[in-house]
Amino acid sequence: MWVEITLAVLIFDLAIWAQHLVTHKVPLLWRLHPVHHADVDMDVTTAIRFHPFEIALSMLLKIGLVYLIGPAALAVVLFEVILNGTAIFNHSNIALPVWLDGALRRVLVTPDMHRVHHSVDRTEHDSNYGFSLSVWDRLFGTYIAQPRDGHDEMHTGLKWQDERPARFGWSLALPFARK
């Protein structure tokens, strides 16, 4: 049973990594995803800041995987706990000691690793898609260890950033706004 659970969690984690990459590459899906990237100050609330349509699409993907691979219910629950816990962790604004960050990011996505993904720089922004395991970015060549200008000089959010993302209605309307 533990082999089944481990494989299911790995498959689900890879699927979420791939979904995240696709939301950056497919223009229609990218219209939804900036709600997550538009957070002015990246912190634990960024982990839950997604457009409802993007959440629905993610749920459809996971439901489809449940039907496709038929994992044990425990595997699905365990994956969701891991996904949500690691997403909150890697979107947090904590600074881990360099030695601890280096050790953890061999397996898990750390705050500094994922913060690179939230950079306004497009090259950095199109990297580090993982939420839980860091292996997928390393395996598929999308891993960037550090931002070009360092974390202190890196800006997160969107290039045109202002205070509007703090307003709930603006976030709901963003995918439908003219760009």
C-alpha atoms as a printed R data frame, in Angstrom:
    type eleno elety resid chain resno       x      y       z
1   ATOM     1    CA   MET     A     1   0.000  0.000   0.000
2   ATOM     2    CA   TRP     A     2   2.846  2.446   0.785
3   ATOM     3    CA   VAL     A     3   4.318  1.906  -2.675
4   ATOM     4    CA   GLU     A     4   0.928  2.777  -4.197
5   ATOM     5    CA   ILE     A     5   0.591  5.867  -2.003
6   ATOM     6    CA   THR     A     6   4.141  7.030  -2.767
7   ATOM     7    CA   LEU     A     7   3.670  6.566  -6.517
8   ATOM     8    CA   ALA     A     8   0.300  8.332  -6.452
9   ATOM     9    CA   VAL     A     9   1.718 11.313  -4.534
10  ATOM    10    CA   LEU     A    10   4.617 11.530  -7.020
11  ATOM    11    CA   ILE     A    11   2.255 11.349 -10.019
12  ATOM    12    CA   PHE     A    12  -0.011 14.018  -8.554
13  ATOM    13    CA   ASP     A    13   2.947 16.261  -7.734
14  ATOM    14    CA   LEU     A    14   4.320 15.925 -11.272
15  ATOM    15    CA   ALA     A    15   0.860 16.698 -12.674
16  ATOM    16    CA   ILE     A    16   0.587 19.887 -10.595
17  ATOM    17    CA   TRP     A    17   4.103 20.891 -11.673
18  ATOM    18    CA   ALA     A    18   3.105 20.360 -15.330
19  ATOM    19    CA   GLN     A    19  -0.170 22.231 -14.827
20  ATOM    20    CA   HIS     A    20   1.755 25.175 -13.387
21  ATOM    21    CA   LEU     A    21   4.121 25.195 -16.364
22  ATOM    22    CA   VAL     A    22   1.167 25.040 -18.791
23  ATOM    23    CA   THR     A    23  -0.536 28.011 -17.077
24  ATOM    24    CA   HIS     A    24   2.551 30.037 -18.012
25  ATOM    25    CA   LYS     A    25   2.784 28.805 -21.610
26  ATOM    26    CA   VAL     A    26  -0.852 28.707 -22.820
27  ATOM    27    CA   PRO     A    27  -2.149 32.276 -23.324
28  ATOM    28    CA   LEU     A    28  -5.737 31.477 -22.297
29  ATOM    29    CA   LEU     A    29  -4.562 29.900 -19.044
30  ATOM    30    CA   TRP     A    30  -2.056 32.694 -18.467
31  ATOM    31    CA   ARG     A    31  -5.001 35.118 -18.365
32  ATOM    32    CA   LEU     A    32  -6.084 33.370 -15.135
33  ATOM    33    CA   HIS     A    33  -2.701 32.767 -13.520
34  ATOM    34    CA   PRO     A    34  -1.524 36.407 -13.046
35  ATOM    35    CA   VAL     A    35  -3.962 36.659 -10.130
36  ATOM    36    CA   HIS     A    36  -1.452 34.467  -8.282
37  ATOM    37    CA   HIS     A    37   1.574 36.453  -9.501
38  ATOM    38    CA   ALA     A    38   0.099 39.909  -8.909
39  ATOM    39    CA   ASP     A    39   0.618 39.818  -5.162
40  ATOM    40    CA   VAL     A    40   2.657 42.913  -4.228
41  ATOM    41    CA   ASP     A    41   4.200 41.366  -1.108
42  ATOM    42    CA   MET     A    42   4.787 37.642  -1.437
43  ATOM    43    CA   ASP     A    43   3.753 35.871   1.758
44  ATOM    44    CA   VAL     A    44   1.658 32.881   2.855
45  ATOM    45    CA   THR     A    45  -1.494 34.491   1.452
46  ATOM    46    CA   THR     A    46   0.048 34.252  -2.024
47  ATOM    47    CA   ALA     A    47  -0.239 30.463  -1.724
48  ATOM    48    CA   ILE     A    48  -4.037 30.669  -1.833
49  ATOM    49    CA   ARG     A    49  -4.421 33.639  -4.193
50  ATOM    50    CA   PHE     A    50  -5.743 32.021  -7.378
51  ATOM    51    CA   HIS     A    51  -8.626 32.873  -9.670
52  ATOM    52    CA   PRO     A    52 -11.646 30.603  -8.991
53  ATOM    53    CA   PHE     A    53 -11.602 29.399 -12.623
54  ATOM    54    CA   GLU     A    54  -7.969 28.291 -12.229
55  ATOM    55    CA   ILE     A    55  -8.868 26.456  -9.021
56  ATOM    56    CA   ALA     A    56 -11.722 24.712 -10.860
57  ATOM    57    CA   LEU     A    57  -9.383 23.631 -13.670
58  ATOM    58    CA   SER     A    58  -6.901 22.290 -11.135
59  ATOM    59    CA   MET     A    59  -9.682 20.337  -9.438
60  ATOM    60    CA   LEU     A    60 -10.709 18.848 -12.795
61  ATOM    61    CA   LEU     A    61  -7.124 17.745 -13.418
62  ATOM    62    CA   LYS     A    62  -6.890 16.071 -10.021
63  ATOM    63    CA   ILE     A    63 -10.322 14.436 -10.358
64  ATOM    64    CA   GLY     A    64  -9.265 13.143 -13.774
65  ATOM    65    CA   LEU     A    65  -6.118 11.675 -12.245
66  ATOM    66    CA   VAL     A    66  -8.184  9.964  -9.557
67  ATOM    67    CA   TYR     A    67 -10.268  8.301 -12.272
68  ATOM    68    CA   LEU     A    68  -7.214  7.498 -14.398
69  ATOM    69    CA   ILE     A    69  -4.922  5.934 -11.786
70  ATOM    70    CA   GLY     A    70  -7.435  5.028  -9.067
71  ATOM    71    CA   PRO     A    71  -5.244  5.800  -6.059
72  ATOM    72    CA   ALA     A    72  -6.172  4.965  -2.496
73  ATOM    73    CA   ALA     A    73  -8.163  7.736  -0.821
74  ATOM    74    CA   LEU     A    74  -5.330  8.098   1.683
75  ATOM    75    CA   ALA     A    75  -2.938  8.966  -1.167
76  ATOM    76    CA   VAL     A    76  -5.207 11.764  -2.401
77  ATOM    77    CA   VAL     A    77  -5.682 13.197   1.089
78  ATOM    78    CA   LEU     A    78  -1.966 12.913   1.823
79  ATOM    79    CA   PHE     A    79  -1.103 14.652  -1.460
80  ATOM    80    CA   GLU     A    80  -3.491 17.538  -0.729
81  ATOM    81    CA   VAL     A    81  -2.036 17.972   2.766
82  ATOM    82    CA   ILE     A    82   1.506 17.952   1.360
83  ATOM    83    CA   LEU     A    83   0.610 20.293  -1.520
84  ATOM    84    CA   ASN     A    84  -1.127 22.837   0.678
85  ATOM    85    CA   GLY     A    85   1.477 22.677   3.436
86  ATOM    86    CA   THR     A    86   4.421 23.068   1.077
87  ATOM    87    CA   ALA     A    87   2.670 25.818  -0.923
88  ATOM    88    CA   ILE     A    88   2.168 27.818   2.273
89  ATOM    89    CA   PHE     A    89   5.787 27.155   3.257
90  ATOM    90    CA   ASN     A    90   7.363 28.075  -0.093
91  ATOM    91    CA   HIS     A    91   5.268 31.228  -0.499
92  ATOM    92    CA   SER     A    92   6.134 32.441   2.990
93  ATOM    93    CA   ASN     A    93   8.365 35.435   3.553
94  ATOM    94    CA   ILE     A    94  10.746 33.648   5.900
95  ATOM    95    CA   ALA     A    95  14.486 33.652   5.299
96  ATOM    96    CA   LEU     A    96  16.056 30.301   5.999
97  ATOM    97    CA   PRO     A    97  19.764 30.111   6.786
98  ATOM    98    CA   VAL     A    98  21.667 29.480   3.527
99  ATOM    99    CA   TRP     A    99  22.881 26.050   4.685
100 ATOM   100    CA   LEU     A   100  19.337 24.940   5.586
101 ATOM   101    CA   ASP     A   101  17.837 26.308   2.354
102 ATOM   102    CA   GLY     A   102  20.509 24.474   0.352
103 ATOM   103    CA   ALA     A   103  19.853 21.199   2.136
104 ATOM   104    CA   LEU     A   104  16.039 21.435   1.951
105 ATOM   105    CA   ARG     A   105  15.862 22.457  -1.706
106 ATOM   106    CA   ARG     A   106  17.531 19.208  -2.709
107 ATOM   107    CA   VAL     A   107  14.095 17.692  -2.036
108 ATOM   108    CA   LEU     A   108  11.549 20.437  -1.268
109 ATOM   109    CA   VAL     A   109  10.764 23.786  -2.842
110 ATOM   110    CA   THR     A   110  11.965 26.429  -0.401
111 ATOM   111    CA   PRO     A   111  10.780 30.046  -0.096
112 ATOM   112    CA   ASP     A   112  13.930 31.426  -1.767
113 ATOM   113    CA   MET     A   113  13.692 28.886  -4.578
114 ATOM   114    CA   HIS     A   114  10.050 29.642  -5.341
115 ATOM   115    CA   ARG     A   115  10.443 33.400  -4.860
116 ATOM   116    CA   VAL     A   116  12.608 33.350  -8.021
117 ATOM   117    CA   HIS     A   117   9.490 32.131  -9.875
118 ATOM   118    CA   HIS     A   118   7.595 35.243  -8.748
119 ATOM   119    CA   SER     A   119  10.218 37.614 -10.185
120 ATOM   120    CA   VAL     A   120   9.131 40.269 -12.680
121 ATOM   121    CA   ASP     A   121  12.050 39.118 -14.871
122 ATOM   122    CA   ARG     A   122  10.506 36.786 -17.471
123 ATOM   123    CA   THR     A   123  13.439 34.340 -17.501
124 ATOM   124    CA   GLU     A   124  13.233 33.903 -13.739
125 ATOM   125    CA   HIS     A   125   9.439 33.963 -13.806
126 ATOM   126    CA   ASP     A   126   9.462 30.985 -16.222
127 ATOM   127    CA   SER     A   127  11.385 28.762 -13.803
128 ATOM   128    CA   ASN     A   128  10.929 26.913 -10.516
129 ATOM   129    CA   TYR     A   129   7.340 25.767 -11.136
130 ATOM   130    CA   GLY     A   130   7.310 23.248  -8.287
131 ATOM   131    CA   PHE     A   131   5.164 23.585  -5.203
132 ATOM   132    CA   SER     A   132   6.294 20.514  -3.283
133 ATOM   133    CA   LEU     A   133   9.228 18.610  -4.762
134 ATOM   134    CA   SER     A   134  12.160 20.404  -6.381
135 ATOM   135    CA   VAL     A   135  13.138 17.391  -8.510
136 ATOM   136    CA   TRP     A   136  10.807 18.225 -11.413
137 ATOM   137    CA   ASP     A   137  12.428 21.591 -12.128
138 ATOM   138    CA   ARG     A   138  15.864 20.014 -12.017
139 ATOM   139    CA   LEU     A   139  14.787 17.086 -14.203
140 ATOM   140    CA   PHE     A   140  13.075 19.236 -16.866
141 ATOM   141    CA   GLY     A   141  15.643 22.061 -16.914
142 ATOM   142    CA   THR     A   142  13.465 24.802 -15.409
143 ATOM   143    CA   TYR     A   143  15.478 25.225 -12.201
144 ATOM   144    CA   ILE     A   144  17.163 28.552 -11.412
145 ATOM   145    CA   ALA     A   145  19.037 28.550  -8.113
146 ATOM   146    CA   GLN     A   146  19.125 32.301  -7.460
147 ATOM   147    CA   PRO     A   147  17.779 35.468  -9.080
148 ATOM   148    CA   ARG     A   148  20.234 37.318 -11.323
149 ATOM   149    CA   ASP     A   149  20.306 40.417  -9.101
150 ATOM   150    CA   GLY     A   150  20.030 38.575  -5.780
151 ATOM   151    CA   HIS     A   151  16.966 38.341  -3.561
152 ATOM   152    CA   ASP     A   152  17.398 41.832  -2.082
153 ATOM   153    CA   GLU     A   153  17.259 43.511  -5.511
154 ATOM   154    CA   MET     A   154  14.676 41.193  -7.105
155 ATOM   155    CA   HIS     A   155  11.145 42.522  -7.563
156 ATOM   156    CA   THR     A   156   8.170 40.171  -7.324
157 ATOM   157    CA   GLY     A   157   4.772 40.546  -8.899
158 ATOM   158    CA   LEU     A   158   4.018 41.770 -12.407
159 ATOM   159    CA   LYS     A   159   6.001 44.378 -14.356
160 ATOM   160    CA   TRP     A   160   3.173 46.934 -14.150
161 ATOM   161    CA   GLN     A   161   2.614 46.267 -10.439
162 ATOM   162    CA   ASP     A   162   0.507 48.610  -8.342
163 ATOM   163    CA   GLU     A   163  -1.864 48.235  -5.382
164 ATOM   164    CA   ARG     A   164  -4.908 46.968  -7.344
165 ATOM   165    CA   PRO     A   165  -4.246 43.253  -6.655
166 ATOM   166    CA   ALA     A   166  -5.144 43.859  -3.014
167 ATOM   167    CA   ARG     A   167  -8.757 44.402  -4.121
168 ATOM   168    CA   PHE     A   168 -10.816 41.216  -4.418
169 ATOM   169    CA   GLY     A   169 -13.001 42.450  -7.285
170 ATOM   170    CA   TRP     A   170  -9.963 43.464  -9.310
171 ATOM   171    CA   SER     A   171  -8.509 39.960  -8.932
172 ATOM   172    CA   LEU     A   172 -11.744 38.361 -10.137
173 ATOM   173    CA   ALA     A   173 -11.904 40.707 -13.145
174 ATOM   174    CA   LEU     A   174  -8.215 40.506 -14.138
175 ATOM   175    CA   PRO     A   175  -8.544 37.607 -16.640
176 ATOM   176    CA   PHE     A   176 -11.218 39.541 -18.528
177 ATOM   177    CA   ALA     A   177  -9.423 42.911 -18.615
178 ATOM   178    CA   ARG     A   178  -7.993 44.233 -21.872
179 ATOM   179    CA   LYS     A   179  -4.282 43.939 -21.949
